[in-house]
Amino acid sequence: MTKHASVYQIFLNLTHAIDNLTEFPKLSPDERCLIRHLNSYWVKKQEVKVVEVINNVAYSSPATVFRNLKKLRQKGYVELLMDSRDNRVKFVQPTELTISYFDNLGKIMLQSLQGH
């Protein structure tokens, strides 16, 4: 097998391991995409406003983004915090569940790479 085929197999093993995580509420593909988008802010320690998320996610309509944000909140992945100066502004924050979720994804990724 070629090197590229082996790398692709590592990727497939990784995605299979992620799909089989049982300790977390299941996410739809859209929810997964949205939480990855949010994580791109969080890893940089940037605050992200709900209105920014709704208006700046290019892959989906604002209504769909809002609906998926609501589902992530119901599943315990995000919480909304009000701005201390302006109650109309809300920020999307990760929960401990989300932090644990991404931590486990990182561990799976490292294990996948070390195994090959």
Beta strands, then each sheet from edge to edge (+ up, - down):
strand 1: 78-82
strand 2: 90-94
sheet 1: 1+ 2-
end
